[in-house]
């Protein structure tokens, strides 16, 4: 596209960013293990929707506001940290409660051919819409991602590009599509692990570990600054 330079370097940079463990990768993997391929893809869809929001915000100046205003940055940062803590609390509650009785039996009764494809399912399991919303909120409520878009994308726009905003949006769309491919591959790689029917104690331990990881991610976000 006219006005864009070093597309190969941009693609490599996006790949490195996607492959670096973080909230998006952890949430996608966790939801895939818990809810199968559809749950993982729904979470990834929400994350990519969040990337679209960040692209539009950066292209039209909202991310610049967070870069300039400590108050705006802090509001988004603390909201994101609070949401991660809520996810951690939900996982810890599941760990302490354990899978509710009847979950596996219900799956076997309704889908006997697919009962071995997932962990025992707790009643009230998240809907696909809820998983999309979780992915969206964890991504949107991370101001470091907004600033990342604002810092990264302009580096691949020609200084004399006649339509810089259009090039910015094109790079953002590229980022979203490449990230979607990466997360889809992650879901397909992780999904086979859900075929293993984990003992209840191990499943509870995994939820506790996930809760601890999300607490750590929330703390890292809360301690982040604008630089």
Secondary structure, 3 states (H helix, E strand, C coil): CCCECCHHHHHHHHHHHHHCCCHHHHHHHHHHHHHHHHHHHHHHHHHHHHHHHHHHHHHCCHHHHHHHCHHHHHHHHHHHHHHHHHHHHHHHHHHHHCCCCCHHHHHHHHCCCCHHHCCCCCCCCCCHHHHHHHHHHHHHCCHHHHHHHHHHHHHHECCCCCCHHHHHHHHHHHHHHHHHHHHHHHHHHHHHHHHCCCCHHHHHHHHHHHHHHHHHHHHHHHCCCCC
